[in-house]
Amino acid sequence: MGFVVEKVKPEETQDFIELDRLIFSEADAFNPEFFDLFENFWIIINGRRAGAIMLGLHMDRWSQEVPPPREGSLYLASTGLLKRYRGFGAGRQAKLWQIAYAREHGFTRLVAENRASNHAIVNLNKSLGFELIGIDPGFYPDPLEDALIMELVL
């Protein structure tokens, strides 16, 4: 499998937003006004746009408002793959890319929140050394669900 991550160019932002809408339910997709807060990347598999990564540089995790600044923290705002690309190791490759990105850019911590029911990503995070550091009750509105807050200290 050819796996590449490429930075989204400003003129590609609308395409990126549209891909985000295909990956996530409407309730879990980011509001377009927030995309400019993040460094956005395409996940490209075998030459095709297969997924999206959104990183918050020097940000703590999302709350109900804009993430607060936190020096040295890389907030994994979003990582998603189109359904047809799931189950083949691309999620692990994306997470390993994020960890490498953090190290290469001098970050000392990665933080993410995930739906409690998303066992695949929670287990993947744990397998890579992320630890559960908190629970945000009712973080996800539709359906109402807790967020598991996970952290990897580098």
C-alpha positions in Angstrom: 0.0 0.0 0.0 1.4 3.4 -1.0 0.9 5.7 2.0 1.8 9.4 1.9 0.8 12.4 4.0 0.7 15.8 2.2 -0.1 19.3 3.6 -3.3 20.8 2.3 -2.8 23.8 0.1 -5.0 26.9 0.8 -6.7 26.5 -2.5 -7.6 22.8 -1.5 -9.4 23.8 1.7 -12.9 23.4 0.3 -12.0 19.9 -1.0 -10.6 19.0 2.4 -13.8 20.1 4.1 -15.8 18.0 1.7 -13.7 15.0 2.4 -14.2 15.6 6.2 -17.9 15.5 5.6 -17.6 12.1 3.8 -15.5 10.6 6.6 -17.5 11.8 9.6 -21.1 12.1 10.5 -22.5 15.6 10.5 -22.3 15.7 14.3 -18.6 14.7 14.3 -17.4 16.8 11.4 -15.7 20.1 12.2 -17.5 23.4 11.6 -15.8 24.9 8.5 -15.0 28.1 10.4 -12.5 26.1 12.5 -10.4 24.6 9.7 -8.1 27.6 9.6 -7.1 27.0 13.3 -5.3 23.7 12.3 -2.6 22.4 10.1 -4.4 20.1 7.7 -3.0 17.1 5.8 -4.3 14.7 3.2 -3.8 11.0 3.8 -3.1 9.6 0.3 -3.2 5.9 -0.4 -2.2 4.5 -3.7 -2.4 8.0 -5.2 -5.9 8.7 -4.0 -7.1 11.0 -1.2 -8.2 8.5 1.4 -8.3 10.5 4.6 -7.6 13.7 6.5 -5.5 14.8 9.5 -6.0 18.0 11.4 -3.4 19.1 13.9 -3.5 21.8 16.5 0.0 23.2 17.1 0.7 24.2 20.7 -2.9 23.5 21.6 -4.5 21.6 24.4 -7.5 19.4 23.6 -10.8 20.8 22.3 -13.4 21.9 24.9 -16.7 23.5 24.0 -14.8 26.4 22.6 -11.5 27.0 20.8 -8.7 24.8 22.2 -6.5 26.7 24.7 -2.8 27.2 23.9 -0.4 24.8 25.5 3.3 25.1 24.5 4.8 21.8 23.3 1.4 20.1 22.9 0.2 18.7 19.6 -3.5 18.3 19.5 -4.7 15.5 17.2 -7.9 17.3 16.3 -9.0 14.8 13.7 -7.8 11.7 11.9 -10.1 10.0 9.6 -10.2 7.6 6.7 -12.9 6.9 4.2 -14.6 3.6 5.1 -13.1 1.7 2.1 -9.6 2.4 3.4 -10.2 1.2 7.0 -9.0 -2.1 8.3 -5.7 -2.3 6.3 -3.3 -0.6 8.7 -3.6 2.9 7.3 -4.9 4.2 10.6 -1.8 2.9 12.3 0.4 4.5 9.6 -1.4 7.8 10.1 -0.9 7.7 13.9 2.8 6.8 13.5 3.1 9.7 11.1 1.6 12.0 13.7 4.0 10.8 16.3 7.0 11.3 14.0 5.7 14.7 13.0 5.5 15.7 16.7 9.1 14.5 17.4 10.4 16.2 14.3 8.8 19.5 15.2 9.8 19.5 18.9 6.5 18.7 20.5 6.7 16.9 23.9 3.1 15.7 24.1 0.2 14.5 21.8 -3.4 14.7 23.0 -6.6 13.6 21.5 -10.2 12.9 22.4 -12.2 10.0 21.0 -15.7 8.7 21.3 -15.7 6.1 24.0 -17.4 3.6 21.6 -14.6 4.0 19.0 -12.8 0.9 20.3 -10.6 0.7 17.1 -8.9 4.1 17.7 -8.8 3.8 21.5 -7.1 0.4 21.2 -4.7 1.7 18.5 -3.8 4.7 20.7 -3.1 2.4 23.7 -1.0 0.1 21.5 1.2 3.1 20.6 1.6 4.2 24.2 -1.2 6.7 24.7 -2.7 6.8 28.2 -6.2 7.7 29.3 -6.0 10.9 31.2 -9.6 11.9 31.5 -13.2 11.6 30.4 -15.3 14.4 29.2 -18.9 13.4 29.9 -21.4 14.1 27.1 -18.7 15.7 24.9 -20.2 14.3 21.7 -23.8 15.5 21.1 -25.2 13.1 18.6 -25.5 10.5 19.8 -24.7 11.8 23.3 -21.4 10.1 24.3 -18.4 10.6 26.5 -15.0 11.5 25.1 -12.0 9.6 26.3 -9.0 12.0 26.6 -5.8 10.3 25.7 -2.2 11.6 25.9 1.2 10.4 24.7 4.2 12.1 26.3 7.3 12.0 24.2 
